[in-house]
Amino acid sequence: MRTWIGVIAAACAFASSPVAAAPASGCGIPHEIHDGWAMSSPDKQGLNAALLCAMDEGISGGKLADVDDIVVIRHGVLVYERYYDYPHQMNYDPTTRHNGYSMTKSVVSLLVGIAMDRGLIKDLDAPISSYLPDYAGLGASDKDRITLRHLLTMSAGLGAERAPGVSFQYNNAETELIGTILKKITGKGVDVLARDSIFAPLGIKDVAWYKTPVSGLPTSASGLSLRPRDWAKIGQLVLNRGAWQGKQIVSASWVDQSTAEHIKTTEPHSYGYQWWVGRSQDGDRTIEWAAAKGFNSQKTIIIPALDMVVVFNAGRESKHMVAPELDLLDHYILPATLRN
């Protein structure tokens, strides 16, 4: 089993950042909203505040990616928090929920791990027809061979002319089936499962989860809205390998499995069990990370080797839409750590 806490290579020379680092000006100072986060200045947790402020200046000045907010956690401490205002659109603050879109999928993955820990799921390779014998469509050619592992890795082949397990194809329906299985074995929707087994232990109270109008059931592929700082709590839970304040919420082995690479994708990044797996390069240093990703560039990025979690939310497509926040990660946030 791969542990994705990678080993970083020896120190190297660093390339200059896209925007010159200005003197630290107190930008990104976290707000106290009494949600359980310890807070400190970036420098006390080994981050170069001047480089973070350069990033802030570039975003505010329209030179860098359009993002609604950035939250940075280092060594379990909230060190940087910034919200940006744009005309003619909703603006955010620490008390405002942000739609995570497909970041919801990664929370559902944690629920699968919890179900396995409780013995409700015993084998990822059992056919899903054993959970859903009456589910329409699963009796078609090859579909009776679809397993939960196929659904978790987006390789079930639903809606495509390919056998299960052959290749990756992003498909919301596969995550919805995971939610259906969880409902079948627990009698609860993913919203209630997450509330009881994840959100309550983490002190996450301000939650919205979209429900389909016809069935009234919560969606599993998207629809979860949390405060950015609460998305960071999900990231910190994964960084802690499933533990929170001394309590094991989901087993470390599940976190290791689900955030490991299981299948190649058409994108630069690989895929685990409803988690994206990638790496950033800085000179000859390679920094591995896992991430929950969603439409409009929502990202919760877990960087074990640096003991760091970074959350980006955005409400509109950026002019640098391919991976705008990863540019901010690679050129500002990671160097703020590596150069200090």
N, C-alpha and C positions, 0 to 999 in steps of 0.2 A: 504494500500500500504506500502510495506516495504521500509524504508529508510536504505540504507546500510552504513551510517556513523555510525559504531558500537561504543559501549562503551567499553573501555578497563578496565580490572579489576585492582585492587590495585597493587602497586609495589611489586615485588618479587625478589628472589635471581636469579642470572643469571648463566647459565652453561658456562664453558670455551669454547672459540672458537677453531676451528680445527687447526688454525695456530696462534702462539703467536703474539699478537699485538706488532709491532715494533714502535719505535718513529715515529711520523709523519714526512714525508720527502718531502712533497709538491707534492705527487703523485696525479694524477687525476685533476690537475688544469685546469679549463675550458679555451678554446681558444676563443678569441674575433673575431667573424666573422660577427658582426653587423647584427644579425638575430632577434633582439628584445628581447633576453633573458637578464635579469639582472643576474649578477654573483657575487658570494662571496665565501669565504672559508667555508668549512663544519662546522667548529666550531661556526661561527657566526650565523648559522642556526640550532644549537643544535645537531650536529653530531660529533661523535668521529672520528677524522681524522686518528688516529693511527690504528683503526680497519679497516678502509677503505684501508689504505696502506698495512695492513696485507693481506687483500683480494687480492690486486694488486700483492703483492709479490707471493702469492700462485698461481695465474693464470699465471703470467710470468714464474714461475718456473715449471709449468706443474703439480702441485699438485692438482689443482682445475679444474673446468669445462673449456673447450675451448670455449671462447666467442670472438667475433670480437670487441665488444664495450660494454660499460656500461655508461649510463647517469642517473644521480640522480638529481631530482628537489625537493627542500624542501621550503615550504612557498612561492612557486611561483618563486623561485630563483634557477638558475643553480649552483650547488655546487660541482659536481664531474662529470668528463668526461674522459674516458680512452679508447684508441684504441690499439689493440694488433696485432702484426705482426707474421705471420706464414709462413714458407717456402712453396713454390709451390702452393700458392693460393692468390687470390686477397686480398689486405689489404685496410683498411679504415682509413679515417680521418674525421674531422668535416664537410668537404664540399662534402663528398661522400655519395650518396644515398645507402640505403640497402633495398633489397627486403623484404617486410614484409610478403609475402605469405598470409596465412589466416588471418593475422591481418587486411587485406582488408575488411573482413566480418564485423568487428566492425565499420569501417567507413561507410559502406553501412547501418548498423543499424542506425547510426546518420542521414543518409539521409532519412530513413523512418520516423524518428521523425520529421524532418524538413517538410516533405510532410504532415504529420498529422497536424503540427502547421499551415500550410497554407491551411488546409481544403481540400487537394487533396486526402487524405485518411481519411475516416470518421469512419471506423469500422474495427478493426483487425480481427473480427470474421465473416466478410462477406466472402463467398466463393471466391476463387481467379478466378474461372470461370467468375465471374462478371466483372473482369478486363481483362481476357484473354479468351473470349468466344470461340475463334477458336484455342486455343492452343492444339496441339495433345497430347493425352494420358490422359487428365483430365476428359474425359467422362467414363473412366474405372470404374469398381466397387469400390465404396467408394471414388474415387479420386475427384468426384464432391463436396465432403464435405471438401476438403482441404481449409484451411483459411490462411490468411497472418500470423496469430499468430502461426499456425503450422509450417510454413516455418521459421519464426524467431526463433523458439525453436527447430528446427531440429527434428520435430515429425510428419512430413507429411506422412511418410511411403513410399516415392517414392523409387522404386526399391526393396521393401520389402513386404513380405506377412503379412501386419499388417494394421489395420485401422488407419486413421489420429488421432493424439493426444494420442495414447496409450503409446508410449515410445520414448526415444531419440535414434536416429541413425545419426551419423555425415554423412552428404551428401552434397557435393559441389553443386549438381544440385538444391538443395532447395534454396541456396543463389543466384544462377544464376536466378532462377525464380523471386526472389525479385527484382533483377536488371531489369528483363524484365518488371515487373509491373511498376517500377519507370519510365522506358523508355516510357511505354504506357501512363502513366498519365501526364508526363511532356514533352514528346517529346525529351528528352535529355538523353544521356548516363550517367552512374554513374560518369565517369571522369569529364564531364562538370559540372554536378550537384555539385560534391565535390569541384571543382575549384571555382565555383561562390559562393557557400553558406558556405564553410568551409575553404578552403585553403586561399582564398583572405583575409578574415577577420583576419586570424591567421598569415598572412605574410609568408605563405609557398609558395615558388615560384619554387623550384627545384623539379619537380614531373615527374615521369614516370609511365605509366599505360599500362600494356600489353593488346593488342587487338587481338582478334582471327583473323587469316589470312583470313578466308572465309567471315565472316560478317563484319569485320573491327570494331566490337563493343568491348568495354572494358569488361573484365571479372569482375564479382562481387565477386566471391569466393576467388580470389587471384589476384596477379599481380601488386599491388601498391607498388612502391618504393619511399621512402622518406629518407631524412637525419635522422640519429638517433635523433638529437635534434628536428626535426619536428615531429617524432613519439611522442616525449615527449610533444609537443604542443597539439597533439590530446589527450594525457592523461590528460594534465592540463585542457583542455576544459571540460572533463568529471569530473575531480576533482572539477572544479568550477560550476558543475551542469548546464553545457551548456552555461555559460557566458564567454566572453573574453573581457577584457579591458572595462568593463561596458556595453557591448552589448550582448544581449541574442541571441546566434546563434541557439540553439535548446532548447526547453523548459526544465526546471528543472524536470518537472513531467515525461518527456520521459526518461531523464537520470536515474531517480530513478527507473522507470519501467524496462528499458532495462538492467540495471546492477543488478537487483534483481534476486534471484533464482526462476526459473519457472519450471524447470524439472531436475530430477536426471539423471546422466550419468553413464556410466560404469567406468569412471575415478574417481579419488579422488575428483574432482571438479564438481560443478553443472553448469548449463547453464541458461543464461538469454535470451535476444533477440540478438543473435550473439555476446554475451560477455560471457566469463567464469567467474564464481564466486567461490572464494575459501577463505581459511583462513590459517594463519600461527600460530603456537603455540610456545610460549617462556615461559617455566615454566607453570604457571597457567594463563598467559595472552593469549588471543585470539585476533588476529588482522585480521579483514576481509578485503578482497581486491577484486577488479574486474580486469579482464585482457583481452586484445586482445592477441591471441596466434596464432603462425604460424609455419609451417614446419621448421626444423632445429632450433627449440627452440627460435624463435622470440617471444618476450613478451614485451608488454607495460602494466605495472602494476600500478593500481591506488589504493592508500591506504588512504582513507579519514581520518581515526582517527589520522593518523600521518601527514596529510597535505603533502603527498609525492607522487611523480611519479618516477618510475624506468623503464628504457628501457634496454633490453638485445637484442643484435643481434648476430647471429652465422651463419657461412657459411658452417659448416660441423658438422656431428654428434660427440658429445663428448663421451669419454669413460664412462662418467657418464650420459648417454643419457636420463634416465627416466625423470628427471626434474632438470638438472644441475644448471640452474640459480636460481631455487627456493632454492637450497642449499645455494647459495651465498646470496640470499635475507634473508633466515632464520638465517644463522650463522654469517653474517657480517653486512649487511646493516640495518636490523631491530635492532640488538643489538647495532649498532653504535648510533642509536637514543635512544633506551630504557635505555642504560647504562649511558647516558650522562646527 
